[in-house]
Amino acid sequence: MNSRKALNRLALDAGFRSPEIILVEAHPAYLLFNTIPFLAGVAYERVVNRVEWLAGIRASILGRFLR
């Protein structure tokens, strides 16, 4: 269950309707130990969140499922 397609299929099979699934790359706070990796992480996060065809490599999946 780590893709939008798999979650959507399982939610519909379980009787949920209109699943909302959002993939998000979080802010790279884990790189605050050094400026250069942090800035690279911020650039990565911004690019991955803006370009929809890169959604598959985003780290977090958020979903809302209604019965």
PQR file with spaces between the fields and no chain letter, atoms N, CA, C, O and H, PARSE charges and radii, in Angstrom:
ATOM       1  N    MET     1       0.820   -1.190    0.000 -0.4000 1.5000
ATOM       2  CA   MET     1       0.000    0.000    0.000 -0.0000 2.0000
ATOM       3  C    MET     1       0.862    1.251    0.000  0.5500 1.7000
ATOM       4  O    MET     1       0.610    2.172    0.776 -0.5500 1.4000
ATOM       5  N    ASN     2       1.851    1.300   -0.835 -0.4000 1.5000
ATOM       6  CA   ASN     2       2.683    2.498   -0.860 -0.0000 2.0000
ATOM       7  C    ASN     2       2.649    3.184   -2.222  0.5500 1.7000
ATOM       8  O    ASN     2       3.654    3.738   -2.669 -0.5500 1.4000
ATOM       9  H    ASN     2       2.056    0.551   -1.466  0.4000 1.0000
ATOM      10  N    SER     3       1.498    3.146   -2.873 -0.4000 1.5000
ATOM      11  CA   SER     3       1.304    3.907   -4.102 -0.0000 2.0000
ATOM      12  C    SER     3      -0.138    4.408   -4.141  0.5500 1.7000
ATOM      13  O    SER     3      -1.023    3.841   -3.501 -0.5500 1.4000
ATOM      14  H    SER     3       0.682    2.696   -2.510  0.4000 1.0000
ATOM      15  N    ARG     4      -0.352    5.456   -4.886 -0.4000 1.5000
ATOM      16  CA   ARG     4      -1.692    6.036   -5.011 -0.0000 2.0000
ATOM      17  C    ARG     4      -2.659    5.015   -5.629  0.5500 1.7000
ATOM      18  O    ARG     4      -3.805    4.890   -5.197 -0.5500 1.4000
ATOM      19  H    ARG     4       0.368    5.917   -5.405  0.4000 1.0000
ATOM      20  N    LYS     5      -2.186    4.303   -6.628 -0.4000 1.5000
ATOM      21  CA   LYS     5      -3.025    3.312   -7.315 -0.0000 2.0000
ATOM      22  C    LYS     5      -3.454    2.190   -6.368  0.5500 1.7000
ATOM      23  O    LYS     5      -4.627    1.816   -6.343 -0.5500 1.4000
ATOM      24  H    LYS     5      -1.255    4.404   -6.979  0.4000 1.0000
ATOM      25  N    ALA     6      -2.511    1.654   -5.591 -0.4000 1.5000
ATOM      26  CA   ALA     6      -2.826    0.565   -4.660 -0.0000 2.0000
ATOM      27  C    ALA     6      -3.792    1.034   -3.572  0.5500 1.7000
ATOM      28  O    ALA     6      -4.742    0.321   -3.248 -0.5500 1.4000
ATOM      29  H    ALA     6      -1.558    1.958   -5.612  0.4000 1.0000
ATOM      30  N    LEU     7      -3.569    2.202   -3.013 -0.4000 1.5000
ATOM      31  CA   LEU     7      -4.467    2.720   -1.973 -0.0000 2.0000
ATOM      32  C    LEU     7      -5.865    2.964   -2.515  0.5500 1.7000
ATOM      33  O    LEU     7      -6.855    2.663   -1.848 -0.5500 1.4000
ATOM      34  H    LEU     7      -2.797    2.781   -3.277  0.4000 1.0000
ATOM      35  N    ASN     8      -5.948    3.506   -3.715 -0.4000 1.5000
ATOM      36  CA   ASN     8      -7.243    3.767   -4.328 -0.0000 2.0000
ATOM      37  C    ASN     8      -8.009    2.463   -4.540  0.5500 1.7000
ATOM      38  O    ASN     8      -9.195    2.381   -4.223 -0.5500 1.4000
ATOM      39  H    ASN     8      -5.144    3.751   -4.256  0.4000 1.0000
ATOM      40  N    ARG     9      -7.345    1.459   -5.067 -0.4000 1.5000
ATOM      41  CA   ARG     9      -7.984    0.165   -5.316 -0.0000 2.0000
ATOM      42  C    ARG     9      -8.468   -0.470   -4.010  0.5500 1.7000
ATOM      43  O    ARG     9      -9.602   -0.942   -3.929 -0.5500 1.4000
ATOM      44  H    ARG     9      -6.381    1.525   -5.325  0.4000 1.0000
ATOM      45  N    LEU    10      -7.605   -0.478   -2.989 -0.4000 1.5000
ATOM      46  CA   LEU    10      -7.967   -1.083   -1.710 -0.0000 2.0000
ATOM      47  C    LEU    10      -9.093   -0.322   -1.014  0.5500 1.7000
ATOM      48  O    LEU    10      -9.965   -0.935   -0.398 -0.5500 1.4000
ATOM      49  H    LEU    10      -6.684   -0.094   -3.055  0.4000 1.0000
ATOM      50  N    ALA    11      -9.082    0.995   -1.106 -0.4000 1.5000
ATOM      51  CA   ALA    11     -10.144    1.793   -0.492 -0.0000 2.0000
ATOM      52  C    ALA    11     -11.486    1.508   -1.153  0.5500 1.7000
ATOM      53  O    ALA    11     -12.495    1.356   -0.464 -0.5500 1.4000
ATOM      54  H    ALA    11      -8.373    1.493   -1.606  0.4000 1.0000
ATOM      55  N    LEU    12     -11.507    1.436   -2.472 -0.4000 1.5000
ATOM      56  CA   LEU    12     -12.758    1.148   -3.174 -0.0000 2.0000
ATOM      57  C    LEU    12     -13.233   -0.274   -2.874  0.5500 1.7000
ATOM      58  O    LEU    12     -14.430   -0.500   -2.698 -0.5500 1.4000
ATOM      59  H    LEU    12     -10.687    1.560   -3.031  0.4000 1.0000
ATOM      60  N    ASP    13     -12.315   -1.225   -2.814 -0.4000 1.5000
ATOM      61  CA   ASP    13     -12.670   -2.608   -2.475 -0.0000 2.0000
ATOM      62  C    ASP    13     -13.225   -2.727   -1.057  0.5500 1.7000
ATOM      63  O    ASP    13     -14.050   -3.602   -0.794 -0.5500 1.4000
ATOM      64  H    ASP    13     -11.342   -1.042   -2.957  0.4000 1.0000
ATOM      65  N    ALA    14     -12.788   -1.865   -0.144 -0.4000 1.5000
ATOM      66  CA   ALA    14     -13.235   -1.906    1.251 -0.0000 2.0000
ATOM      67  C    ALA    14     -14.535   -1.133    1.469  0.5500 1.7000
ATOM      68  O    ALA    14     -15.043   -1.074    2.589 -0.5500 1.4000
ATOM      69  H    ALA    14     -12.117   -1.155   -0.359  0.4000 1.0000
ATOM      70  N    GLY    15     -15.074   -0.542    0.404 -0.4000 1.5000
ATOM      71  CA   GLY    15     -16.352    0.144    0.524 -0.0000 2.0000
ATOM      72  C    GLY    15     -16.269    1.639    0.746  0.5500 1.7000
ATOM      73  O    GLY    15     -17.292    2.282    0.983 -0.5500 1.4000
ATOM      74  H    GLY    15     -14.661   -0.590   -0.506  0.4000 1.0000
ATOM      75  N    PHE    16     -15.098    2.199    0.676 -0.4000 1.5000
ATOM      76  CA   PHE    16     -14.978    3.646    0.797 -0.0000 2.0000
ATOM      77  C    PHE    16     -15.342    4.284   -0.538  0.5500 1.7000
ATOM      78  O    PHE    16     -15.190    3.667   -1.593 -0.5500 1.4000
ATOM      79  H    PHE    16     -14.268    1.676    0.483  0.4000 1.0000
ATOM      80  N    ARG    17     -15.817    5.510   -0.484 -0.4000 1.5000
ATOM      81  CA   ARG    17     -16.140    6.214   -1.724 -0.0000 2.0000
ATOM      82  C    ARG    17     -15.268    7.456   -1.844  0.5500 1.7000
ATOM      83  O    ARG    17     -14.858    8.037   -0.838 -0.5500 1.4000
ATOM      84  H    ARG    17     -15.941    6.011    0.372  0.4000 1.0000
ATOM      85  N    SER    18     -15.000    7.842   -3.024 -0.4000 1.5000
ATOM      86  CA   SER    18     -14.238    9.054   -3.335 -0.0000 2.0000
ATOM      87  C    SER    18     -12.959    9.199   -2.516  0.5500 1.7000
ATOM      88  O    SER    18     -12.802   10.191   -1.804 -0.5500 1.4000
ATOM      89  H    SER    18     -15.333    7.370   -3.841  0.4000 1.0000
ATOM      90  N    PRO    19     -12.046    8.240   -2.598 -0.5600 1.5000
ATOM      91  CA   PRO    19     -10.804    8.406   -1.837  0.2800 2.0000
ATOM      92  C    PRO    19      -9.984    9.585   -2.359  0.5500 1.7000
ATOM      93  O    PRO    19      -9.800    9.743   -3.565 -0.5500 1.4000
ATOM      94  N    GLU    20      -9.503   10.398   -1.443 -0.4000 1.5000
ATOM      95  CA   GLU    20      -8.593   11.498   -1.771 -0.0000 2.0000
ATOM      96  C    GLU    20      -7.207   11.075   -1.324  0.5500 1.7000
ATOM      97  O    GLU    20      -6.984   10.833   -0.137 -0.5500 1.4000
ATOM      98  H    GLU    20      -9.653   10.269   -0.462  0.4000 1.0000
ATOM      99  N    ILE    21      -6.284   10.983   -2.249 -0.4000 1.5000
ATOM     100  CA   ILE    21      -4.930   10.552   -1.920 -0.0000 2.0000
ATOM     101  C    ILE    21      -3.966   11.604   -2.435  0.5500 1.7000
ATOM     102  O    ILE    21      -3.971   11.954   -3.616 -0.5500 1.4000
ATOM     103  H    ILE    21      -6.464   11.180   -3.213  0.4000 1.0000
ATOM     104  N    ILE    22      -3.137   12.103   -1.524 -0.4000 1.5000
ATOM     105  CA   ILE    22      -2.174   13.146   -1.856 -0.0000 2.0000
ATOM     106  C    ILE    22      -0.774   12.641   -1.504  0.5500 1.7000
ATOM     107  O    ILE    22      -0.553   12.111   -0.415 -0.5500 1.4000
ATOM     108  H    ILE    22      -3.133   11.819   -0.565  0.4000 1.0000
ATOM     109  N    LEU    23       0.155   12.809   -2.423 -0.4000 1.5000
ATOM     110  CA   LEU    23       1.550   12.452   -2.163 -0.0000 2.0000
ATOM     111  C    LEU    23       2.333   13.748   -1.944  0.5500 1.7000
ATOM     112  O    LEU    23       2.211   14.696   -2.720 -0.5500 1.4000
ATOM     113  H    LEU    23      -0.025   13.240   -3.308  0.4000 1.0000
ATOM     114  N    VAL    24       3.134   13.775   -0.882 -0.4000 1.5000
ATOM     115  CA   VAL    24       3.831   15.000   -0.482 -0.0000 2.0000
ATOM     116  C    VAL    24       5.264   14.675   -0.078  0.5500 1.7000
ATOM     117  O    VAL    24       5.527   13.659    0.565 -0.5500 1.4000
ATOM     118  H    VAL    24       3.233   13.005   -0.252  0.4000 1.0000
ATOM     119  N    GLU    25       6.169   15.538   -0.458 -0.4000 1.5000
ATOM     120  CA   GLU    25       7.544   15.460    0.040 -0.0000 2.0000
ATOM     121  C    GLU    25       7.653   16.506    1.146  0.5500 1.7000
ATOM     122  O    GLU    25       7.394   17.686    0.909 -0.5500 1.4000
ATOM     123  H    GLU    25       5.955   16.364   -0.980  0.4000 1.0000
ATOM     124  N    ALA    26       8.030   16.088    2.337 -0.4000 1.5000
ATOM     125  CA   ALA    26       8.078   16.976    3.495 -0.0000 2.0000
ATOM     126  C    ALA    26       9.319   17.864    3.484  0.5500 1.7000
ATOM     127  O    ALA    26      10.295   17.597    2.783 -0.5500 1.4000
ATOM     128  H    ALA    26       8.241   15.130    2.529  0.4000 1.0000
ATOM     129  N    HIS    27       9.250   18.919    4.274 -0.4000 1.5000
ATOM     130  CA   HIS    27      10.374   19.834    4.450 -0.0000 2.0000
ATOM     131  C    HIS    27      11.576   19.057    5.021  0.5500 1.7000
ATOM     132  O    HIS    27      11.401   18.257    5.940 -0.5500 1.4000
ATOM     133  H    HIS    27       8.457   19.137    4.843  0.4000 1.0000
ATOM     134  N    PRO    28      12.776   19.276    4.501 -0.5600 1.5000
ATOM     135  CA   PRO    28      13.944   18.477    4.915  0.2800 2.0000
ATOM     136  C    PRO    28      14.584   18.944    6.224  0.5500 1.7000
ATOM     137  O    PRO    28      15.780   19.231    6.260 -0.5500 1.4000
ATOM     138  N    ALA    29      13.804   19.020    7.283 -0.4000 1.5000
ATOM     139  CA   ALA    29      14.335   19.464    8.577 -0.0000 2.0000
ATOM     140  C    ALA    29      15.438   18.543    9.097  0.5500 1.7000
ATOM     141  O    ALA    29      16.281   18.964    9.888 -0.5500 1.4000
ATOM     142  H    ALA    29      12.832   18.787    7.253  0.4000 1.0000
ATOM     143  N    TYR    30      15.428   17.284    8.651 -0.4000 1.5000
ATOM     144  CA   TYR    30      16.448   16.328    9.077 -0.0000 2.0000
ATOM     145  C    TYR    30      17.836   16.677    8.536  0.5500 1.7000
ATOM     146  O    TYR    30      18.824   16.061    8.937 -0.5500 1.4000
ATOM     147  H    TYR    30      14.743   16.942    8.008  0.4000 1.0000
ATOM     148  N    LEU    31      17.924   17.652    7.637 -0.4000 1.5000
ATOM     149  CA   LEU    31      19.222   18.061    7.075 -0.0000 2.0000
ATOM     150  C    LEU    31      19.734   19.375    7.673  0.5500 1.7000
ATOM     151  O    LEU    31      20.673   19.965    7.139 -0.5500 1.4000
ATOM     152  H    LEU    31      17.122   18.153    7.311  0.4000 1.0000
ATOM     153  N    LEU    32      19.149   19.830    8.743 -0.4000 1.5000
ATOM     154  CA   LEU    32      19.542   21.105    9.339 -0.0000 2.0000
ATOM     155  C    LEU    32      20.944   21.097    9.957  0.5500 1.7000
ATOM     156  O    LEU    32      21.438   22.147   10.368 -0.5500 1.4000
ATOM     157  H    LEU    32      18.386   19.351    9.178  0.4000 1.0000
ATOM     158  N    PHE    33      21.579   19.949   10.025 -0.4000 1.5000
ATOM     159  CA   PHE    33      22.911   19.872   10.625 -0.0000 2.0000
ATOM     160  C    PHE    33      23.966   20.608    9.816  0.5500 1.7000
ATOM     161  O    PHE    33      25.033   20.932   10.336 -0.5500 1.4000
ATOM     162  H    PHE    33      21.178   19.096    9.691  0.4000 1.0000
ATOM     163  N    ASN    34      23.673   20.879    8.524 -0.4000 1.5000
ATOM     164  CA   ASN    34      24.644   21.543    7.658 -0.0000 2.0000
ATOM     165  C    ASN    34      23.894   22.317    6.577  0.5500 1.7000
ATOM     166  O    ASN    34      22.874   21.853    6.068 -0.5500 1.4000
ATOM     167  H    ASN    34      22.806   20.615    8.101  0.4000 1.0000
ATOM     168  N    THR    35      24.396   23.485    6.234 -0.4000 1.5000
ATOM     169  CA   THR    35      23.707   24.360    5.291 -0.0000 2.0000
ATOM     170  C    THR    35      23.603   23.774    3.887  0.5500 1.7000
ATOM     171  O    THR    35      22.535   23.830    3.278 -0.5500 1.4000
ATOM     172  H    THR    35      25.225   23.862    6.647  0.4000 1.0000
ATOM     173  N    ILE    36      24.682   23.217    3.367 -0.4000 1.5000
ATOM     174  CA   ILE    36      24.688   22.730    1.982 -0.0000 2.0000
ATOM     175  C    ILE    36      23.707   21.575    1.771  0.5500 1.7000
ATOM     176  O    ILE    36      22.899   21.643    0.845 -0.5500 1.4000
ATOM     177  H    ILE    36      25.549   23.171    3.862  0.4000 1.0000
ATOM     178  N    PRO    37      23.741   20.523    2.585 -0.5600 1.5000
ATOM     179  CA   PRO    37      22.731   19.474    2.396  0.2800 2.0000
ATOM     180  C    PRO    37      21.301   19.984    2.605  0.5500 1.7000
ATOM     181  O    PRO    37      20.376   19.537    1.926 -0.5500 1.4000
ATOM     182  N    PHE    38      21.123   20.910    3.536 -0.4000 1.5000
ATOM     183  CA   PHE    38      19.789   21.457    3.773 -0.0000 2.0000
ATOM     184  C    PHE    38      19.270   22.191    2.543  0.5500 1.7000
ATOM     185  O    PHE    38      18.125   21.985    2.143 -0.5500 1.4000
ATOM     186  H    PHE    38      21.874   21.273    4.087  0.4000 1.0000
ATOM     187  N    LEU    39      20.085   23.036    1.941 -0.4000 1.5000
ATOM     188  CA   LEU    39      19.667   23.769    0.747 -0.0000 2.0000
ATOM     189  C    LEU    39      19.395   22.823   -0.422  0.5500 1.7000
ATOM     190  O    LEU    39      18.463   23.039   -1.196 -0.5500 1.4000
ATOM     191  H    LEU    39      21.016   23.203    2.266  0.4000 1.0000
ATOM     192  N    ALA    40      20.208   21.781   -0.547 -0.4000 1.5000
ATOM     193  CA   ALA    40      19.962   20.775   -1.587 -0.0000 2.0000
ATOM     194  C    ALA    40      18.635   20.063   -1.312  0.5500 1.7000
ATOM     195  O    ALA    40      17.873   19.802   -2.242 -0.5500 1.4000
ATOM     196  H    ALA    40      20.965   21.606    0.082  0.4000 1.0000
ATOM     197  N    GLY    41      18.356   19.752   -0.062 -0.4000 1.5000
ATOM     198  CA   GLY    41      17.097   19.108    0.310 -0.0000 2.0000
ATOM     199  C    GLY    41      15.898   19.994    0.048  0.5500 1.7000
ATOM     200  O    GLY    41      14.855   19.513   -0.395 -0.5500 1.4000
ATOM     201  H    GLY    41      18.975   19.963    0.694  0.4000 1.0000
ATOM     202  N    VAL    42      16.031   21.282    0.316 -0.4000 1.5000
ATOM     203  CA   VAL    42      14.944   22.228    0.040 -0.0000 2.0000
ATOM     204  C    VAL    42      14.676   22.298   -1.464  0.5500 1.7000
ATOM     205  O    VAL    42      13.522   22.295   -1.895 -0.5500 1.4000
ATOM     206  H    VAL    42      16.878   21.674    0.676  0.4000 1.0000
ATOM     207  N    ALA    43      15.734   22.360   -2.251 -0.4000 1.5000
ATOM     208  CA   ALA    43      15.571   22.386   -3.712 -0.0000 2.0000
ATOM     209  C    ALA    43      14.876   21.116   -4.194  0.5500 1.7000
ATOM     210  O    ALA    43      13.965   21.178   -5.020 -0.5500 1.4000
ATOM     211  H    ALA    43      16.670   22.363   -1.902  0.4000 1.0000
ATOM     212  N    TYR    44      15.306   19.966   -3.680 -0.4000 1.5000
ATOM     213  CA   TYR    44      14.694   18.690   -4.049 -0.0000 2.0000
ATOM     214  C    TYR    44      13.214   18.667   -3.683  0.5500 1.7000
ATOM     215  O    TYR    44      12.367   18.288   -4.492 -0.5500 1.4000
ATOM     216  H    TYR    44      16.047   19.916   -3.009  0.4000 1.0000
ATOM     217  N    GLU    45      12.917   19.079   -2.457 -0.4000 1.5000
ATOM     218  CA   GLU    45      11.529   19.078   -1.979 -0.0000 2.0000
ATOM     219  C    GLU    45      10.654   19.964   -2.855  0.5500 1.7000
ATOM     220  O    GLU    45       9.536   19.578   -3.196 -0.5500 1.4000
ATOM     221  H    GLU    45      13.605   19.387   -1.800  0.4000 1.0000
ATOM     222  N    ARG    46      11.133   21.121   -3.217 -0.4000 1.5000
ATOM     223  CA   ARG    46      10.340   22.047   -4.028 -0.0000 2.0000
ATOM     224  C    ARG    46      10.106   21.519   -5.432  0.5500 1.7000
ATOM     225  O    ARG    46       9.002   21.637   -5.964 -0.5500 1.4000
ATOM     226  H    ARG    46      12.041   21.435   -2.940  0.4000 1.0000
ATOM     227  N    VAL    47      11.127   20.940   -6.034 -0.4000 1.5000
ATOM     228  CA   VAL    47      10.974   20.393   -7.384 -0.0000 2.0000
ATOM     229  C    VAL    47      10.016   19.206   -7.375  0.5500 1.7000
ATOM     230  O    VAL    47       9.117   19.128   -8.211 -0.5500 1.4000
ATOM     231  H    VAL    47      12.024   20.843   -5.602  0.4000 1.0000
ATOM     232  N    VAL    48      10.203   18.286   -6.439 -0.4000 1.5000
ATOM     233  CA   VAL    48       9.374   17.079   -6.397 -0.0000 2.0000
ATOM     234  C    VAL    48       7.914   17.422   -6.108  0.5500 1.7000
ATOM     235  O    VAL    48       7.020   16.768   -6.643 -0.5500 1.4000
ATOM     236  H    VAL    48      10.934   18.350   -5.759  0.4000 1.0000
ATOM     237  N    ASN    49       7.653   18.421   -5.283 -0.4000 1.5000
ATOM     238  CA   ASN    49       6.271   18.797   -4.987 -0.0000 2.0000
ATOM     239  C    ASN    49       5.618   19.581   -6.122  0.5500 1.7000
ATOM     240  O    ASN    49       4.392   19.568   -6.236 -0.5500 1.4000
ATOM     241  H    ASN    49       8.380   18.952   -4.848  0.4000 1.0000
ATOM     242  N    ARG    50       6.383   20.251   -6.952 -0.4000 1.5000
ATOM     243  CA   ARG    50       5.806   21.046   -8.039 -0.0000 2.0000
ATOM     244  C    ARG    50       5.583   20.262   -9.319  0.5500 1.7000
ATOM     245  O    ARG    50       4.675   20.581  -10.086 -0.5500 1.4000
ATOM     246  H    ARG    50       7.378   20.261   -6.860  0.4000 1.0000
ATOM     247  N    VAL    51       6.386   19.251   -9.562 -0.4000 1.5000
ATOM     248  CA   VAL    51       6.304   18.508  -10.817 -0.0000 2.0000
ATOM     249  C    VAL    51       5.479   17.243  -10.587  0.5500 1.7000
ATOM     250  O    VAL    51       5.905   16.335   -9.874 -0.5500 1.4000
ATOM     251  H    VAL    51       7.124   18.991   -8.938  0.4000 1.0000
ATOM     252  N    GLU    52       4.305   17.196  -11.193 -0.4000 1.5000
ATOM     253  CA   GLU    52       3.371   16.101  -10.921 -0.0000 2.0000
ATOM     254  C    GLU    52       3.905   14.742  -11.360  0.5500 1.7000
ATOM     255  O    GLU    52       3.626   13.745  -10.693 -0.5500 1.4000
ATOM     256  H    GLU    52       3.959   17.934  -11.773  0.4000 1.0000
ATOM     257  N    TRP    53       4.654   14.661  -12.440 -0.4000 1.5000
ATOM     258  CA   TRP    53       5.153   13.348  -12.867 -0.0000 2.0000
ATOM     259  C    TRP    53       6.229   12.806  -11.939  0.5500 1.7000
ATOM     260  O    TRP    53       6.648   11.661  -12.105 -0.5500 1.4000
ATOM     261  H    TRP    53       4.881   15.470  -12.981  0.4000 1.0000
ATOM     262  N    LEU    54       6.694   13.588  -10.969 -0.4000 1.5000
ATOM     263  CA   LEU    54       7.617   13.112   -9.941 -0.0000 2.0000
ATOM     264  C    LEU    54       6.881   12.695   -8.660  0.5500 1.7000
ATOM     265  O    LEU    54       7.519   12.381   -7.656 -0.5500 1.4000
ATOM     266  H    LEU    54       6.355   14.519  -10.834  0.4000 1.0000
ATOM     267  N    ALA    55       5.573   12.691   -8.690 -0.4000 1.5000
ATOM     268  CA   ALA    55       4.791   12.367   -7.494 -0.0000 2.0000
ATOM     269  C    ALA    55       5.109   10.977   -6.948  0.5500 1.7000
ATOM     270  O    ALA    55       5.006   10.750   -5.743 -0.5500 1.4000
ATOM     271  H    ALA    55       5.054   12.946   -9.506  0.4000 1.0000
ATOM     272  N    GLY    56       5.486   10.064   -7.805 -0.4000 1.5000
ATOM     273  CA   GLY    56       5.775    8.708   -7.367 -0.0000 2.0000
ATOM     274  C    GLY    56       6.971    8.574   -6.446  0.5500 1.7000
ATOM     275  O    GLY    56       7.115    7.546   -5.784 -0.5500 1.4000
ATOM     276  H    GLY    56       5.570   10.249   -8.784  0.4000 1.0000
ATOM     277  N    ILE    57       7.837    9.580   -6.381 -0.4000 1.5000
ATOM     278  CA   ILE    57       9.009    9.502   -5.507 -0.0000 2.0000
ATOM     279  C    ILE    57       8.846   10.359   -4.249  0.5500 1.7000
ATOM     280  O    ILE    57       9.789   10.507   -3.471 -0.5500 1.4000
ATOM     281  H    ILE    57       7.720   10.415   -6.919  0.4000 1.0000
ATOM     282  N    ARG    58       7.671   10.913   -4.052 -0.4000 1.5000
ATOM     283  CA   ARG    58       7.410   11.661   -2.821 -0.0000 2.0000
ATOM     284  C    ARG    58       7.324   10.692   -1.652  0.5500 1.7000
ATOM     285  O    ARG    58       6.869    9.559   -1.809 -0.5500 1.4000
ATOM     286  H    ARG    58       6.905   10.793   -4.684  0.4000 1.0000
ATOM     287  N    ALA    59       7.763   11.139   -0.480 -0.4000 1.5000
ATOM     288  CA   ALA    59       7.934   10.243    0.662 -0.0000 2.0000
ATOM     289  C    ALA    59       6.673   10.007    1.491  0.5500 1.7000
ATOM     290  O    ALA    59       6.564    8.972    2.147 -0.5500 1.4000
ATOM     291  H    ALA    59       8.133   12.060   -0.352  0.4000 1.0000
ATOM     292  N    SER    60       5.730   10.927    1.479 -0.4000 1.5000
ATOM     293  CA   SER    60       4.560   10.810    2.357 -0.0000 2.0000
ATOM     294  C    SER    60       3.281   10.670    1.545  0.5500 1.7000
ATOM     295  O    SER    60       3.093   11.336    0.527 -0.5500 1.4000
ATOM     296  H    SER    60       5.818   11.768    0.945  0.4000 1.0000
ATOM     297  N    ILE    61       2.405    9.788    2.021 -0.4000 1.5000
ATOM     298  CA   ILE    61       1.100    9.601    1.396 -0.0000 2.0000
ATOM     299  C    ILE    61       0.041    9.969    2.429  0.5500 1.7000
ATOM     300  O    ILE    61       0.010    9.417    3.529 -0.5500 1.4000
ATOM     301  H    ILE    61       2.557    9.247    2.848  0.4000 1.0000
ATOM     302  N    LEU    62      -0.818   10.901    2.060 -0.4000 1.5000
ATOM     303  CA   LEU    62      -1.927   11.311    2.921 -0.0000 2.0000
ATOM     304  C    LEU    62      -3.222   10.945    2.223  0.5500 1.7000
ATOM     305  O    LEU    62      -3.363   11.141    1.016 -0.5500 1.4000
ATOM     306  H    LEU    62      -0.793   11.349    1.166  0.4000 1.0000
ATOM     307  N    GLY    63      -4.167   10.413    2.982 -0.4000 1.5000
ATOM     308  CA   GLY    63      -5.422   10.014    2.370 -0.0000 2.0000
ATOM     309  C    GLY    63      -6.610   10.327    3.254  0.5500 1.7000
ATOM     310  O    GLY    63      -6.516   10.361    4.480 -0.5500 1.4000
ATOM     311  H    GLY    63      -4.053   10.253    3.962  0.4000 1.0000
ATOM     312  N    ARG    64      -7.722   10.552    2.595 -0.4000 1.5000
ATOM     313  CA   ARG    64      -9.002   10.742    3.288 -0.0000 2.0000
ATOM     314  C    ARG    64     -10.006    9.828    2.602  0.5500 1.7000
ATOM     315  O    ARG    64     -10.244    9.928    1.398 -0.5500 1.4000
ATOM     316  H    ARG    64      -7.799   10.524    1.598  0.4000 1.0000
ATOM     317  N    PHE    65     -10.586    8.940    3.389 -0.4000 1.5000
ATOM     318  CA   PHE    65     -11.492    7.947    2.853 -0.0000 2.0000
ATOM     319  C    PHE    65     -12.847    8.084    3.553  0.5500 1.7000
ATOM     320  O    PHE    65     -12.917    8.081    4.782 -0.5500 1.4000
ATOM     321  H    PHE    65     -10.393    8.858    4.367  0.4000 1.0000
ATOM     322  N    LEU    66     -13.907    8.203    2.776 -0.4000 1.5000
ATOM     323  CA   LEU    66     -15.249    8.392    3.318 -0.0000 2.0000
ATOM     324  C    LEU    66     -16.090    7.152    3.077  0.5500 1.7000
ATOM     325  O    LEU    66     -16.000    6.522    2.024 -0.5500 1.4000
ATOM     326  H    LEU    66     -13.850    8.206    1.778  0.4000 1.0000
ATOM     327  N    ARG    67     -16.896    6.813    4.046 -0.4000 1.5000
ATOM     328  CA   ARG    67     -17.826    5.689    3.906 -0.0000 2.0000
ATOM     329  C    ARG    67     -19.193    6.201    3.591  0.5500 1.7000
ATOM     330  O    ARG    67     -20.126    5.413    3.434 -0.5500 1.4000
ATOM     331  H    ARG    67     -16.970    7.325    4.902  0.4000 1.0000
